[in-house]
Amino acid sequence: MKVIGLIGGMSWESSVLYYQILNRKTREILGGSHSSECLMYSVDFGEIALLQHQGDWETLEKKMIAAAQRLERGGADIVLICTNTMHKMAEAIEQNINIPLLHIVDSTAAEIQKKSYTKLGMLATQFSMEEDFLKKRYKTKYGIEITVPEEDQRNEIHRIIYEELVKGIIKESSKHYYLKVIGELVKNGAEAIILGCTEIELLIKQEDVSIDLFATAQIHAENAVEWALTS
């Protein structure tokens, strides 16, 4: 099995999910007591979140490149960024390492295409919903159109992520709010929903809705195991 390198801690709540998924998927495929061969470099999310909200993406890019290079030096065969938002600097990371980077959009889009969906709603951080670094990749590489909630809803979705979910706080009121937003996206033409922030998977599950959800952390981590076992 190839060694999977993870840039985690953004937040560590969702990085826990990645670690669990990697090991469960490995055991599912190999059986017995097998588990994933992986390395994780976990950052201080307090520092990362502050830089995000200050708009200091240059410093963040340097930090992500350094983290990926540490994983490569440690023996990783592939790198995963365990968050959607920090894929904003995925291209810069790829240019500064000599091992592949498994992009979260590529993994998710492959699953979406199996269902032949072409228009999906996405819940994520404001950065991911309002900028094009994810939406453009879905559209240009895969022909998938991404729609996002209205501005006031984007603000509240973002607040819940940063004030609750990254701290492991799960509230029924927040779950109901997200489900309401999902309902409106579907009403406006979304065929399915992308959970475009890895923490959202702590709050919303497939059994909560009647349409397909694409849980990006789950998909990304499982795809990494498949790559590690077949490459």
C-alpha positions as CSV (number, residue, x, y, z in Angstrom):
1,M,0.0,0.0,0.0
2,K,1.2,3.5,-0.9
3,V,1.6,6.0,1.9
4,I,-1.1,8.7,2.1
5,G,0.0,12.2,3.2
6,L,-2.7,14.4,4.9
7,I,-2.6,18.1,5.5
8,G,-5.0,18.2,8.4
9,G,-6.1,20.3,11.3
10,M,-8.5,22.5,9.3
11,S,-10.2,21.7,11.5
12,W,-9.1,18.7,13.5
13,E,-12.7,17.8,13.9
14,S,-12.9,16.9,10.2
15,S,-9.4,15.5,10.1
16,V,-10.7,12.8,12.6
17,L,-13.2,11.9,9.9
18,Y,-10.5,11.5,7.3
19,Y,-8.4,9.2,9.6
20,Q,-11.5,7.0,10.4
21,I,-12.5,6.8,6.8
22,L,-9.1,5.9,5.6
23,N,-8.8,3.0,8.0
24,R,-12.3,1.7,7.7
25,K,-12.0,1.7,3.9
26,T,-8.7,-0.1,4.0
27,R,-10.1,-2.7,6.3
28,E,-13.2,-3.0,4.1
29,I,-11.0,-3.8,1.1
30,L,-8.3,-5.8,2.6
31,G,-10.2,-7.4,5.5
32,G,-8.8,-8.6,8.8
33,S,-7.1,-6.1,10.9
34,H,-5.6,-4.1,8.1
35,S,-5.4,-0.3,8.3
36,S,-4.2,2.6,6.3
37,E,-0.5,3.6,5.9
38,C,-0.7,7.4,6.3
39,L,1.0,10.5,7.6
40,M,-0.7,13.6,8.8
41,Y,0.7,17.1,9.3
42,S,-1.8,18.9,11.4
43,V,-1.7,22.7,11.5
44,D,-3.0,25.1,14.2
45,F,-6.4,26.1,12.8
46,G,-6.7,29.1,15.1
47,E,-3.8,30.6,13.1
48,I,-5.2,29.4,9.8
49,A,-8.7,30.8,10.3
50,L,-7.3,34.2,11.3
51,L,-5.2,34.4,8.2
52,Q,-8.2,33.3,6.1
53,H,-10.4,36.1,7.4
54,Q,-7.6,38.6,7.1
55,G,-7.3,37.6,3.4
56,D,-3.6,36.7,3.8
57,W,-3.7,33.9,1.3
58,E,0.0,34.4,0.4
59,T,1.1,33.4,3.9
60,L,-1.4,30.5,3.9
61,E,0.0,29.3,0.6
62,K,3.5,29.2,2.0
63,K,2.3,27.3,5.0
64,M,0.4,24.7,2.9
65,I,3.4,24.2,0.6
66,A,5.7,23.7,3.6
67,A,3.3,21.2,5.0
68,A,3.1,19.2,1.8
69,Q,6.9,19.2,1.5
70,R,7.2,17.9,5.0
71,L,4.9,15.0,4.1
72,E,6.9,14.3,1.0
73,R,10.1,14.2,3.0
74,G,8.4,12.0,5.5
75,G,7.7,9.4,2.8
76,A,4.2,10.2,1.6
77,D,3.4,9.0,-1.9
78,I,0.4,11.3,-2.4
79,V,-0.9,14.4,-0.7
80,L,-4.5,15.3,0.4
81,I,-5.6,18.7,1.7
82,C,-8.2,17.7,4.3
83,T,-10.5,20.7,3.6
84,N,-12.2,22.2,0.6
85,T,-11.3,25.8,1.3
86,M,-7.5,25.4,1.2
87,H,-7.7,23.9,-2.3
88,K,-7.6,27.6,-3.2
89,M,-3.8,27.0,-3.3
90,A,-3.9,23.4,-4.7
91,E,-2.1,24.4,-7.9
92,A,0.7,26.1,-6.0
93,I,1.2,23.1,-3.8
94,E,1.3,20.8,-6.9
95,Q,4.0,23.0,-8.4
96,N,6.2,22.6,-5.3
97,I,6.1,18.9,-4.6
98,N,7.2,15.9,-6.6
99,I,4.3,13.6,-5.7
100,P,0.7,13.8,-6.8
101,L,-1.9,15.9,-5.0
102,L,-5.4,14.3,-5.0
103,H,-7.8,17.2,-5.6
104,I,-11.1,17.0,-3.7
105,V,-13.1,18.3,-6.7
106,D,-11.7,15.5,-8.9
107,S,-12.7,12.8,-6.4
108,T,-16.2,14.3,-5.9
109,A,-16.8,15.0,-9.5
110,A,-16.1,11.4,-10.4
111,E,-18.9,10.3,-8.0
112,I,-21.3,12.9,-9.3
113,Q,-20.7,11.8,-12.9
114,K,-21.7,8.3,-12.0
115,K,-25.2,9.7,-11.3
116,S,-25.2,11.9,-14.4
117,Y,-26.0,15.0,-12.4
118,T,-25.0,18.4,-14.0
119,K,-26.4,21.0,-11.6
120,L,-25.7,20.8,-7.9
121,G,-26.1,23.0,-4.9
122,M,-23.2,23.5,-2.6
123,L,-22.9,24.4,1.0
124,A,-19.4,25.5,2.1
125,T,-17.4,28.3,3.6
126,Q,-18.0,31.8,2.2
127,F,-14.6,31.5,0.5
128,S,-15.6,28.4,-1.3
129,M,-19.1,29.5,-2.2
130,E,-18.2,33.1,-3.3
131,E,-14.9,32.5,-5.1
132,D,-14.3,30.4,-8.1
133,F,-11.5,28.0,-7.2
134,L,-13.9,25.1,-6.7
135,K,-16.8,26.1,-8.8
136,K,-14.7,26.8,-11.9
137,R,-13.0,23.4,-11.6
138,Y,-16.3,21.6,-11.4
139,K,-17.5,23.5,-14.5
140,T,-14.5,23.6,-16.8
141,K,-13.2,20.0,-16.1
142,Y,-16.5,18.2,-15.6
143,G,-19.4,20.3,-17.0
144,I,-21.0,20.5,-13.5
145,E,-22.8,23.7,-12.7
146,I,-22.6,24.8,-9.0
147,T,-25.3,26.9,-7.4
148,V,-24.9,28.4,-3.9
149,P,-27.4,29.9,-1.4
150,E,-28.3,33.6,-1.1
151,E,-25.9,36.0,0.6
152,D,-27.6,36.1,4.0
153,Q,-27.7,32.3,4.0
154,R,-24.0,32.1,3.0
155,N,-23.2,34.3,5.9
156,E,-25.0,32.1,8.4
157,I,-23.7,28.8,6.9
158,H,-20.2,30.3,7.3
159,R,-20.8,31.4,10.8
160,I,-22.0,28.0,11.9
161,I,-18.9,26.4,10.4
162,Y,-16.5,28.6,12.2
163,E,-18.3,29.2,15.4
164,E,-19.7,25.8,15.9
165,L,-18.6,22.9,13.7
166,V,-14.9,23.4,13.8
167,K,-15.2,23.4,17.6
168,G,-17.2,20.2,17.6
169,I,-20.4,22.0,18.5
170,I,-23.5,20.3,17.0
171,K,-26.8,22.1,17.3
172,E,-30.2,20.9,16.1
173,S,-31.1,24.5,15.2
174,S,-28.1,24.7,12.9
175,K,-29.0,21.4,11.3
176,H,-32.5,22.6,10.7
177,Y,-31.2,25.8,9.1
178,Y,-28.9,23.8,6.8
179,L,-31.7,21.5,5.8
180,K,-33.9,24.5,5.0
181,V,-31.2,26.0,2.8
182,I,-30.8,22.6,1.0
183,G,-34.6,22.5,0.4
184,E,-34.4,26.0,-1.2
185,L,-31.5,25.0,-3.4
186,V,-33.4,21.9,-4.6
187,K,-36.5,24.1,-5.2
188,N,-34.4,26.3,-7.4
189,G,-33.2,23.4,-9.6
190,A,-30.3,21.7,-7.8
191,E,-30.4,17.9,-8.6
192,A,-28.3,17.0,-5.6
193,I,-26.1,18.7,-3.0
194,I,-22.4,18.9,-2.4
195,L,-21.3,19.2,1.2
196,G,-18.4,21.4,0.2
197,C,-17.0,21.9,3.7
198,T,-15.7,18.8,5.4
199,E,-17.1,19.8,8.8
200,I,-20.7,19.9,7.4
201,E,-20.5,16.0,7.4
202,L,-20.6,16.2,11.2
203,L,-24.0,17.9,11.0
204,I,-25.8,16.7,7.9
205,K,-26.2,13.0,6.9
206,Q,-27.6,11.3,3.9
207,E,-30.5,10.0,5.9
208,D,-31.6,13.6,6.7
209,V,-32.6,14.3,3.1
210,S,-34.4,12.6,0.2
211,I,-31.9,13.7,-2.5
212,D,-28.3,12.6,-3.0
213,L,-25.6,14.2,-0.9
214,F,-22.0,14.2,-1.9
215,A,-19.9,14.2,1.3
216,T,-16.5,15.5,0.1
217,A,-14.4,14.2,3.0
218,Q,-15.9,10.7,2.7
219,I,-15.4,10.7,-1.0
220,H,-11.9,12.2,-0.9
221,A,-10.6,9.8,1.7
222,E,-12.1,6.7,0.1
223,N,-10.6,7.7,-3.3
224,A,-7.2,8.1,-1.6
225,V,-7.4,4.5,-0.3
226,E,-8.3,3.2,-3.7
227,W,-5.4,5.1,-5.2
228,A,-3.0,3.8,-2.5
229,L,-4.0,0.2,-3.1
230,T,-3.9,0.2,-6.9
231,S,-1.1,2.6,-7.9
